[in-house]
């Protein structure tokens, strides 16, 4: 069995002290000549030496890990967001500790208790489908523990850095697009209205309807849960009163749009010939639907990347030039919203 190389072995081979090797490993080579630094690094590479992460963290007081708290790892939006986080971590030789809460405040609190133990040097908190404020955030702030929000609107803590998406404008743009196609009776499936972004999307939809002189029908507005089953069940409710008198459904995210799409197709309402449908997020899913869902793109990867870059700046003890970044919506027309004349012909 191959014997593990230790820092003591590296020091002996380089004919320097263990403290000198430690300073080079931890990127704090003050007082060490360039020639010695290069020699130590060459020996480390030649011997395939990897520092003990636990021992290293005890010396540096850093875990070289950040935490990412998300509500649903199965949602492709959060998978793409996590990829952006991970890429920045890799560039900085950091790991990412993924905390999937399943939308549960209790699970989030369990992860926070773990993270408080310095498992991570900083944390990213994404939206929470139950409640957005958490008392633990105040403790983090008091301790000057670095953390950022991603699409998590906490009114009680407006100074916490974060990255956001213009949800109201995204919903307005999508509603405008549907209305421009001639639709007047439009059903709306919101996200859980305890969350700020769900409320903003609903406000954007209602605002666009009123701006076009249309009166929103409350019976066509249903609260969902940002999940596939929420969209499916909402579509069932919309169809339960008999022949639908609406011509389009705007769902607050793509997963619910996919659920509604399946419900419509199963019951003989072809998309978009009979009923048009649109979503939000522009998630990646198998291209088995024809047409695919017209949607508002939220750049999940860029949100994750930008927030992680913010967090690394905070972990270095530096000030952020722009502590609140807002991404703009982009509409992706994929053919699932038909002209109203074509819809009626179906």
C-alpha positions as CSV (number, residue, x, y, z in Angstrom):
1,X,0.0,0.0,0.0
2,X,1.4,3.4,-1.0
3,X,2.3,5.6,2.0
4,X,0.6,9.0,2.1
5,X,2.9,12.0,1.5
6,X,2.8,14.5,4.4
7,X,3.7,18.2,4.6
8,X,6.7,17.1,6.7
9,X,8.0,15.0,3.8
10,X,7.6,18.0,1.4
11,X,9.5,20.2,3.9
12,X,12.3,17.6,4.2
13,X,12.7,17.2,0.4
14,X,12.8,21.0,-0.1
15,X,15.1,21.5,2.9
16,X,12.8,24.1,4.4
17,X,10.7,24.3,7.5
18,X,7.1,22.9,7.7
19,X,5.9,26.5,8.3
20,X,7.5,27.6,5.0
21,X,5.7,24.9,3.1
22,X,2.5,25.8,4.9
23,X,2.8,29.4,3.9
24,X,3.2,28.5,0.2
25,X,0.3,26.0,0.3
26,X,-2.0,28.6,1.8
27,X,-0.9,31.3,-0.7
28,X,0.7,33.4,2.0
29,X,4.4,33.1,1.1
30,X,5.5,36.4,2.7
31,X,9.3,36.3,3.3
32,X,9.8,33.2,1.1
33,X,12.0,33.7,-2.0
34,X,10.5,33.1,-5.5
35,X,13.1,30.4,-6.1
36,X,12.0,28.5,-2.9
37,X,8.3,28.9,-3.8
38,X,8.9,27.4,-7.2
39,X,10.9,24.5,-5.7
40,X,8.2,23.7,-3.2
41,X,5.4,23.8,-5.8
42,X,7.4,21.5,-8.1
43,X,8.0,19.0,-5.3
44,X,4.3,19.2,-4.4
45,X,3.3,18.5,-8.0
46,X,5.9,15.7,-8.5
47,X,4.9,13.9,-5.3
48,X,1.1,14.4,-6.0
49,X,0.7,15.9,-2.6
50,X,-2.8,17.0,-1.5
51,X,-3.1,18.9,1.8
52,X,-5.4,17.5,4.4
53,X,-8.5,19.8,4.0
54,X,-9.5,19.5,7.7
55,X,-6.0,20.4,8.9
56,X,-5.8,23.2,6.4
57,X,-9.1,24.7,7.5
58,X,-7.9,24.6,11.1
59,X,-4.9,26.7,10.2
60,X,-6.6,29.1,7.7
61,X,-9.9,29.3,9.5
62,X,-11.5,28.6,6.1
63,X,-13.4,25.5,4.8
64,X,-12.9,26.4,1.1
65,X,-16.6,25.6,0.7
66,X,-19.7,27.7,0.2
67,X,-23.3,26.7,0.8
68,X,-26.1,26.9,-1.8
69,X,-29.6,26.6,-0.3
70,X,-32.3,25.8,-2.9
71,X,-35.9,24.7,-2.6
72,X,-36.1,22.0,-5.2
73,X,-33.1,20.2,-6.8
74,X,-35.5,18.5,-9.3
75,X,-36.4,21.8,-10.8
76,X,-34.2,22.3,-13.9
77,X,-34.0,26.0,-13.2
78,X,-32.1,25.4,-9.9
79,X,-29.9,22.7,-11.6
80,X,-28.8,25.3,-14.1
81,X,-28.3,27.9,-11.4
82,X,-26.2,25.5,-9.4
83,X,-24.0,25.0,-12.4
84,X,-23.2,28.7,-12.5
85,X,-22.4,28.6,-8.8
86,X,-20.2,25.6,-9.2
87,X,-18.2,27.0,-12.1
88,X,-17.2,30.1,-10.1
89,X,-16.3,27.8,-7.2
90,X,-14.1,25.7,-9.4
91,X,-12.3,28.8,-10.7
92,X,-11.5,29.7,-7.1
93,X,-10.6,26.2,-5.9
94,X,-13.7,26.0,-3.7
95,X,-16.3,23.3,-3.2
96,X,-20.1,23.8,-3.1
97,X,-22.3,22.3,-0.4
98,X,-25.7,21.8,-1.9
99,X,-28.6,22.2,0.6
100,X,-32.0,21.1,-0.9
101,X,-34.8,22.1,1.4
102,X,-37.8,20.7,-0.6
103,X,-39.4,24.1,0.2
104,X,-39.4,23.3,3.9
105,X,-38.6,26.0,6.5
106,X,-37.7,23.2,8.9
107,X,-35.1,21.7,6.5
108,X,-33.7,25.1,5.8
109,X,-33.2,25.7,9.5
110,X,-31.4,22.4,9.8
111,X,-29.0,23.4,7.1
112,X,-28.5,26.8,8.6
113,X,-27.5,25.2,11.9
114,X,-25.0,23.1,10.1
115,X,-23.6,26.0,8.1
116,X,-23.3,28.1,11.3
117,X,-20.7,25.6,12.4
118,X,-18.4,27.0,9.7
119,X,-19.0,24.1,7.3
120,X,-19.0,26.9,4.7
121,X,-17.2,30.2,4.4
122,X,-20.4,31.9,3.0
123,X,-23.9,31.0,1.8
124,X,-26.2,31.7,-1.1
125,X,-29.9,31.6,-0.3
126,X,-32.3,31.2,-3.2
127,X,-36.1,31.7,-3.1
128,X,-38.1,29.8,-0.5
129,X,-41.6,28.6,-1.4
130,X,-42.8,28.8,2.2
131,X,-41.5,32.0,3.7
132,X,-38.6,34.3,2.7
133,X,-37.5,35.9,5.9
134,X,-35.6,33.7,8.4
135,X,-34.5,34.9,11.8
136,X,-31.1,33.2,11.2
137,X,-30.3,35.9,8.6
138,X,-30.1,38.5,11.4
139,X,-27.6,36.3,13.3
140,X,-25.5,36.0,10.1
141,X,-25.6,39.8,9.7
142,X,-24.6,40.4,13.3
143,X,-21.6,38.0,13.0
144,X,-20.7,39.5,9.6
145,X,-21.0,36.1,8.1
146,X,-21.0,36.5,4.3
147,X,-24.2,35.6,2.5
148,X,-26.2,36.7,-0.6
149,X,-29.7,36.3,-1.9
150,X,-30.7,34.9,-5.3
151,X,-34.3,35.9,-6.2
152,X,-35.1,35.9,-2.5
153,X,-36.9,39.1,-1.5
154,X,-36.5,39.8,2.2
155,X,-38.1,43.2,2.9
156,X,-36.7,43.2,6.4
157,X,-33.1,43.1,5.1
158,X,-32.9,45.4,2.1
159,X,-29.1,45.9,2.4
160,X,-28.2,42.2,1.9
161,X,-26.5,41.8,-1.5
162,X,-28.3,39.8,-4.1
163,X,-29.1,39.1,-7.7
164,X,-32.7,39.4,-9.0
165,X,-34.8,39.2,-12.1
166,X,-37.4,41.8,-13.2
167,X,-40.4,39.5,-12.7
168,X,-43.0,42.1,-13.1
169,X,-41.7,43.2,-16.5
170,X,-41.3,39.6,-17.6
171,X,-44.9,38.9,-16.9
172,X,-46.0,42.1,-18.6
173,X,-44.0,41.3,-21.7
174,X,-45.4,37.8,-21.9
175,X,-49.0,39.0,-21.4
176,X,-48.4,41.8,-24.0
177,X,-47.2,39.1,-26.4
178,X,-50.3,36.9,-25.9
179,X,-52.7,39.8,-26.1
180,X,-51.0,41.0,-29.3
181,X,-51.9,37.6,-30.8
182,X,-55.5,38.5,-30.3
183,X,-56.3,36.7,-27.0
184,X,-58.6,38.4,-24.6
185,X,-59.7,35.6,-22.2
186,X,-56.4,34.5,-20.6
187,X,-56.1,32.2,-17.6
188,X,-53.2,32.8,-15.2
189,X,-51.5,30.2,-12.9
190,X,-49.4,32.0,-10.3
191,X,-46.7,30.6,-8.1
192,X,-47.2,30.4,-4.3
193,X,-48.2,33.9,-3.4
194,X,-46.2,33.9,-0.1
195,X,-43.2,34.5,-2.3
196,X,-42.3,37.9,-3.7
197,X,-41.5,36.8,-7.2
198,X,-44.8,35.0,-7.6
199,X,-46.7,38.2,-6.5
200,X,-44.6,40.3,-8.9
201,X,-45.5,38.0,-11.8
202,X,-49.1,38.2,-10.9
203,X,-48.9,42.0,-10.7
204,X,-47.3,42.1,-14.1
205,X,-50.0,40.0,-15.7
206,X,-52.8,42.0,-14.1
207,X,-51.2,45.3,-15.0
208,X,-50.8,44.3,-18.7
209,X,-54.4,43.2,-18.9
210,X,-55.7,46.4,-17.5
211,X,-53.4,48.5,-19.6
212,X,-55.0,46.9,-22.7
213,X,-58.5,47.7,-21.3
214,X,-59.2,44.0,-20.4
215,X,-60.8,43.1,-17.1
216,X,-59.1,40.1,-15.5
217,X,-61.5,37.3,-14.6
218,X,-60.8,36.1,-11.1
219,X,-62.2,32.6,-11.9
220,X,-59.4,32.2,-14.4
221,X,-56.6,33.1,-11.9
222,X,-55.4,30.1,-9.9
223,X,-52.6,29.9,-7.3
224,X,-50.1,27.1,-8.1
225,X,-46.9,25.8,-6.5
226,X,-44.2,26.2,-9.1
227,X,-44.3,22.4,-9.7
228,X,-45.5,20.2,-12.5
229,X,-48.4,18.8,-10.5
230,X,-49.5,22.4,-9.6
231,X,-49.8,23.3,-13.3
232,X,-51.7,20.0,-14.1
233,X,-54.1,20.5,-11.2
234,X,-54.7,24.1,-12.1
235,X,-55.5,23.2,-15.7
236,X,-58.0,20.6,-14.4
237,X,-59.7,23.2,-12.3
238,X,-59.9,25.6,-15.3
239,X,-61.5,22.8,-17.4
240,X,-63.8,21.5,-14.7
241,X,-66.7,23.9,-15.5
242,X,-67.2,22.5,-19.0
243,X,-66.1,23.8,-22.4
244,X,-63.4,26.4,-21.7
245,X,-64.1,30.0,-22.7
246,X,-60.5,31.1,-22.4
247,X,-58.0,30.8,-25.3
248,X,-54.7,30.9,-23.5
249,X,-52.9,30.0,-20.2
250,X,-50.0,32.0,-18.8
251,X,-48.2,29.9,-16.2
252,X,-45.7,31.5,-13.8
253,X,-43.0,29.0,-14.5
254,X,-42.3,26.3,-17.1
255,X,-42.8,23.3,-14.9
256,X,-46.4,24.4,-14.3
257,X,-46.8,25.2,-18.0
258,X,-45.6,21.7,-18.7
259,X,-48.2,20.2,-16.3
260,X,-51.0,22.3,-17.8
261,X,-49.8,21.3,-21.3
262,X,-50.1,17.6,-20.5
263,X,-53.5,18.1,-18.9
264,X,-54.8,19.9,-22.0
265,X,-53.4,17.3,-24.4
266,X,-54.8,14.4,-22.4
267,X,-58.3,15.9,-22.6
268,X,-58.2,16.6,-26.3
269,X,-57.3,20.3,-26.3
270,X,-54.4,20.6,-28.6
271,X,-51.7,23.3,-28.0
272,X,-51.8,25.8,-29.5
273,X,-54.6,25.0,-32.1
274,X,-57.3,25.0,-29.3
275,X,-55.6,26.6,-26.3
276,X,-52.3,28.5,-26.3
277,X,-49.9,28.2,-23.4
278,X,-46.8,30.1,-22.2
279,X,-44.4,29.8,-19.3
280,X,-41.6,31.4,-17.4
281,X,-37.9,30.4,-16.9
282,X,-36.9,28.8,-20.2
283,X,-35.7,25.6,-18.5
284,X,-34.0,22.8,-20.4
285,X,-36.3,19.8,-21.0
286,X,-36.3,17.0,-23.6
287,X,-37.6,18.4,-26.9
288,X,-40.5,15.9,-27.1
289,X,-43.2,18.6,-27.2
290,X,-44.2,20.1,-30.5
291,X,-44.4,23.0,-30.2
292,X,-42.2,23.7,-27.3
293,X,-43.4,26.3,-24.7
294,X,-43.1,30.0,-25.4
295,X,-41.5,31.5,-22.3
296,X,-39.7,34.3,-20.6
297,X,-36.0,33.4,-20.2
298,X,-34.5,33.9,-16.7
299,X,-30.7,33.4,-17.1
300,X,-30.4,30.9,-14.2
301,X,-26.7,30.2,-15.0
302,X,-25.9,33.9,-15.0
303,X,-27.8,34.5,-11.7
304,X,-25.8,31.7,-10.0
305,X,-22.5,32.9,-11.5
306,X,-23.1,36.6,-10.6
307,X,-24.2,35.8,-7.0
308,X,-21.2,33.6,-6.4
309,X,-18.8,36.3,-7.6
310,X,-20.5,38.7,-5.2
311,X,-20.1,36.2,-2.4
312,X,-16.4,35.7,-3.0
313,X,-15.9,39.5,-2.9
314,X,-17.6,39.6,0.5
315,X,-15.6,36.6,1.7
316,X,-12.4,38.6,0.9
317,X,-13.7,41.4,3.1
318,X,-14.1,43.8,0.1
319,X,-16.9,46.2,-0.7
320,X,-19.3,45.5,-3.6
321,X,-19.6,48.1,-6.3
322,X,-23.1,47.0,-7.1
323,X,-24.7,45.0,-4.2
324,X,-28.0,44.5,-6.1
325,X,-28.0,43.3,-9.7
326,X,-31.3,42.9,-11.7
327,X,-31.5,40.8,-14.8
328,X,-33.9,41.8,-17.6
329,X,-36.4,39.4,-19.3
330,X,-36.0,38.0,-22.8
331,X,-39.1,36.5,-24.5
332,X,-38.5,33.2,-26.4
333,X,-41.3,32.5,-28.9
334,X,-41.3,28.8,-29.5
335,X,-44.7,28.5,-31.2
336,X,-47.1,27.6,-28.4
337,X,-49.1,30.8,-28.6
338,X,-51.2,31.0,-31.7
339,X,-53.0,33.9,-33.4
340,X,-56.5,34.0,-32.1
341,X,-58.1,33.4,-35.5
342,X,-56.1,30.2,-35.9
343,X,-57.0,29.2,-32.3
344,X,-60.8,29.6,-33.0
345,X,-60.5,27.5,-36.2
346,X,-59.2,24.6,-34.1
